[in-house]
Amino acid sequence: MTLHCTWCFPIRTFLRDTARGLFIVTHSGLAMVGLSAAALVVALWWQPDWLNQAEGTLFDWLRERQVLLSWLPENTAERATAVDLKDLPKSQAAVAEWLGRKYKVAPEPLAALVAESHVLSKKTKLPPHLILAVMAIESNFHPYVQSQAGAQGLMQVMTGIHAQRYEAYGGKLAAFDPISNLRVGAEVLADFIKLRGGSIEEGLKFYLGGYELSEDGGYVAKVLAEQSLLDQVAAGVNVPTQ
């Protein structure tokens, strides 16, 4: 009995000291977290521009990785569809200005499309100027165009065939929203290029007419030529619009 009591006291002391130490460390850590959070709130209240910038950075990061689409479909009616050219990198702003002159479209909405094409390029592995070139040839950057076959919007996506792809954006009417149509069209094109063994030329042909297409009427050459011009514009070359 005496031996048992001799061991009990040190064990109880050790457990009590350990628990006290954990409490102090945890309490201090939580206090530091609380103080940091309070300091952050005060800083954001004092400098609201920091909050706007942080929110923009966070949502851009989530949007690029398509994190939000699975549970929070985008409300396109609340999203600005134009971007100030001064907010773009110089090469992207030059492309937007050049496209605006060539297709007689306001450069600010085009700037949003140019910026989005670069975001989509990271996801789809398609060159951003290829995506823009497809829009140029398909619709001349007019988002409400509809073909007799039922292709709609900037990328002339066959909405009836690809309606499921629009569900994350609120339904098939999102085909007429420029950014939604651009995203769906880029995904379709990327899938078709993979389907055709990674060939951009064959993927473009399939995008134009599927398995039934025998002659593209120069479509692929037009798209690739437009892409080449955009590459030159982005590189700082003075390219005429005619």
C-alpha positions as CSV (number, residue, x, y, z in Angstrom):
1,M,0.0,0.0,0.0
2,T,2.9,2.4,0.9
3,L,4.6,1.6,-2.5
4,H,1.4,2.4,-4.3
5,C,1.0,5.8,-2.6
6,T,4.7,6.6,-3.3
7,W,4.0,6.3,-7.1
8,C,0.6,7.9,-7.0
9,F,1.8,11.3,-5.8
10,P,4.4,11.9,-8.5
11,I,2.0,10.8,-11.2
12,R,-0.7,13.1,-10.0
13,T,1.8,15.9,-9.8
14,F,3.0,15.3,-13.3
15,L,-0.6,15.1,-14.7
16,R,-1.6,18.3,-12.9
17,D,1.4,20.2,-14.1
18,T,1.0,18.9,-17.7
19,A,-2.7,20.0,-17.7
20,R,-1.8,23.4,-16.3
21,G,0.8,23.8,-18.9
22,L,-1.5,22.9,-21.7
23,F,-4.1,25.3,-20.4
24,I,-1.6,28.2,-20.2
25,V,-0.3,27.4,-23.7
26,T,-3.8,27.0,-25.2
27,H,-5.1,30.1,-23.4
28,S,-2.2,32.2,-24.6
29,G,-2.5,30.8,-28.1
30,L,-6.2,31.6,-28.3
31,A,-5.6,35.0,-26.8
32,M,-3.0,35.7,-29.5
33,V,-5.5,34.5,-32.2
34,G,-8.2,36.8,-30.7
35,L,-5.8,39.8,-30.6
36,S,-4.7,39.1,-34.2
37,A,-8.3,38.9,-35.4
38,A,-9.2,42.1,-33.6
39,A,-6.2,43.9,-35.1
40,L,-7.1,42.6,-38.5
41,V,-10.7,43.9,-38.2
42,V,-9.5,47.3,-37.1
43,A,-7.1,47.4,-40.0
44,L,-9.7,46.5,-42.5
45,W,-12.1,49.0,-41.0
46,W,-9.4,51.7,-41.2
47,Q,-8.4,50.7,-44.8
48,P,-11.5,49.4,-46.6
49,D,-9.4,49.2,-49.8
50,W,-7.4,46.3,-48.2
51,L,-10.7,44.4,-47.7
52,N,-11.8,44.9,-51.3
53,Q,-8.4,43.8,-52.6
54,A,-8.3,40.8,-50.3
55,E,-11.8,39.7,-51.3
56,G,-10.9,40.1,-55.0
57,T,-7.8,38.1,-54.6
58,L,-9.5,35.3,-52.7
59,F,-12.4,35.0,-55.2
60,D,-10.1,35.1,-58.1
61,W,-8.1,32.2,-56.6
62,L,-11.3,30.2,-56.0
63,R,-12.7,31.0,-59.4
64,E,-9.6,29.9,-61.2
65,R,-9.8,26.6,-59.5
66,Q,-13.5,26.2,-60.0
67,V,-14.0,25.8,-56.2
68,L,-17.2,27.7,-55.9
69,L,-19.1,26.3,-58.9
70,S,-20.0,23.0,-57.3
71,W,-22.0,24.6,-54.5
72,L,-22.4,28.3,-55.3
73,P,-23.5,28.9,-58.9
74,E,-22.4,32.2,-60.2
75,N,-25.0,35.0,-60.3
76,T,-23.9,36.5,-63.6
77,A,-26.4,39.4,-63.2
78,E,-24.3,40.8,-60.4
79,R,-20.9,40.5,-62.2
80,A,-19.4,43.3,-64.1
81,T,-18.8,42.3,-67.7
82,A,-16.3,45.1,-68.4
83,V,-12.8,45.8,-67.2
84,D,-10.8,49.0,-67.2
85,L,-7.9,48.5,-69.6
86,K,-5.5,50.1,-67.1
87,D,-6.2,47.2,-64.8
88,L,-4.8,44.7,-67.3
89,P,-1.2,43.8,-68.1
90,K,0.1,45.9,-71.0
91,S,0.0,43.0,-73.5
92,Q,-3.6,42.1,-72.6
93,A,-4.7,45.7,-72.8
94,A,-3.1,46.0,-76.3
95,V,-5.0,42.9,-77.5
96,A,-8.3,44.3,-76.1
97,E,-7.7,47.6,-77.9
98,W,-6.8,46.0,-81.2
99,L,-9.8,43.7,-81.1
100,G,-12.0,46.7,-80.3
101,R,-10.8,48.5,-83.3
102,K,-11.1,45.6,-85.6
103,Y,-14.5,44.3,-84.6
104,K,-16.0,47.7,-83.6
105,V,-16.7,46.6,-80.1
106,A,-16.1,48.6,-76.9
107,P,-12.6,47.7,-75.5
108,E,-13.7,47.4,-71.9
109,P,-16.0,44.4,-72.4
110,L,-13.3,42.9,-74.6
111,A,-10.8,43.4,-71.8
112,A,-12.9,41.2,-69.5
113,L,-12.9,38.5,-72.2
114,V,-9.2,38.8,-72.7
115,A,-8.5,38.5,-69.0
116,E,-10.8,35.5,-68.7
117,S,-9.2,33.8,-71.6
118,H,-5.9,33.9,-69.8
119,V,-7.5,32.4,-66.7
120,L,-9.1,29.7,-68.8
121,S,-5.8,29.0,-70.5
122,K,-4.4,27.7,-67.2
123,K,-7.3,25.3,-66.7
124,T,-7.8,24.1,-70.3
125,K,-4.2,24.2,-71.4
126,L,-5.4,26.1,-74.5
127,P,-3.4,29.2,-75.7
128,P,-5.5,32.3,-74.6
129,H,-5.2,33.8,-78.1
130,L,-6.6,30.6,-79.6
131,I,-9.7,31.0,-77.4
132,L,-10.0,34.6,-78.4
133,A,-9.5,33.7,-82.1
134,V,-12.3,31.2,-82.0
135,M,-14.6,33.9,-80.6
136,A,-13.5,36.3,-83.3
137,I,-14.3,33.9,-86.1
138,E,-17.4,32.4,-84.6
139,S,-19.3,35.6,-83.5
140,N,-17.2,38.8,-84.2
141,F,-17.5,39.2,-80.4
142,H,-21.3,39.7,-80.5
143,P,-22.7,37.7,-77.5
144,Y,-26.3,37.4,-78.8
145,V,-25.6,35.7,-82.1
146,Q,-27.5,32.5,-82.9
147,S,-27.0,30.3,-85.9
148,Q,-29.7,28.4,-87.8
149,A,-28.3,25.2,-86.3
150,G,-28.8,26.5,-82.7
151,A,-25.3,27.6,-81.9
152,Q,-25.4,30.5,-79.5
153,G,-23.3,33.2,-78.0
154,L,-19.7,34.3,-78.3
155,M,-18.3,30.8,-78.8
156,Q,-21.3,29.6,-80.8
157,V,-21.8,26.7,-78.5
158,M,-24.6,24.2,-79.4
159,T,-26.6,24.9,-76.2
160,G,-29.1,22.1,-76.8
161,I,-26.2,19.6,-76.9
162,H,-24.2,21.1,-74.0
163,A,-27.0,22.3,-71.8
164,Q,-25.7,20.4,-68.8
165,R,-22.5,22.4,-68.9
166,Y,-24.5,25.6,-68.2
167,E,-26.2,24.2,-65.1
168,A,-23.4,25.6,-62.9
169,Y,-24.1,29.0,-64.3
170,G,-27.8,29.1,-63.7
171,G,-29.2,27.2,-66.8
172,K,-29.1,27.2,-70.6
173,L,-30.0,30.9,-70.8
174,A,-26.5,31.6,-69.5
175,A,-25.4,30.8,-73.0
176,F,-26.0,34.5,-73.7
177,D,-23.8,35.7,-70.8
178,P,-20.4,36.5,-72.3
179,I,-18.3,35.0,-69.6
180,S,-20.4,31.9,-69.1
181,N,-20.5,31.2,-72.8
182,L,-16.7,31.7,-73.0
183,R,-16.1,29.3,-70.2
184,V,-18.3,26.6,-71.6
185,G,-17.0,27.1,-75.1
186,A,-13.4,26.8,-74.0
187,E,-14.2,23.6,-72.1
188,V,-15.9,22.1,-75.1
189,L,-13.0,23.0,-77.4
190,A,-10.5,21.5,-75.0
191,D,-12.5,18.3,-74.8
192,F,-12.7,18.1,-78.6
193,I,-8.9,18.6,-79.0
194,K,-8.3,15.8,-76.5
195,L,-10.9,13.6,-78.4
196,R,-9.0,14.2,-81.7
197,G,-5.7,13.1,-80.2
198,G,-4.4,16.5,-79.1
199,S,-4.5,18.1,-82.5
200,I,-5.6,21.7,-82.4
201,E,-6.5,21.6,-86.1
202,E,-8.6,18.4,-85.8
203,G,-10.2,19.7,-82.6
204,L,-11.2,22.9,-84.3
205,K,-12.8,21.0,-87.2
206,F,-14.7,18.9,-84.7
207,Y,-15.8,22.0,-82.9
208,L,-17.1,23.4,-86.2
209,G,-19.1,20.4,-87.4
210,G,-18.5,17.2,-85.4
211,Y,-18.0,13.8,-87.2
212,E,-20.2,14.8,-90.2
213,L,-17.9,17.6,-91.3
214,S,-15.9,16.8,-94.4
215,E,-14.7,20.3,-95.4
216,D,-14.2,23.2,-93.0
217,G,-14.4,26.0,-95.6
218,G,-11.2,27.6,-94.4
219,Y,-12.4,27.8,-90.8
220,V,-9.3,26.3,-89.2
221,A,-7.0,28.5,-91.3
222,K,-9.0,31.6,-90.3
223,V,-8.8,30.8,-86.6
224,L,-5.1,30.1,-86.6
225,A,-4.4,33.2,-88.6
226,E,-6.3,35.3,-86.1
227,Q,-4.4,33.7,-83.3
228,S,-1.1,34.6,-85.0
229,L,-2.2,38.2,-85.3
230,L,-3.1,38.3,-81.6
231,D,0.3,36.8,-80.7
232,Q,2.0,39.7,-82.6
233,V,-0.2,42.3,-81.0
234,A,0.6,41.0,-77.6
235,A,4.3,41.1,-78.4
236,G,4.1,44.8,-79.3
237,V,4.0,44.5,-83.1
238,N,2.0,47.2,-84.8
239,V,-0.6,45.0,-86.6
240,P,-3.2,46.6,-89.0
241,T,-6.8,45.7,-88.4
242,Q,-7.6,45.4,-92.1
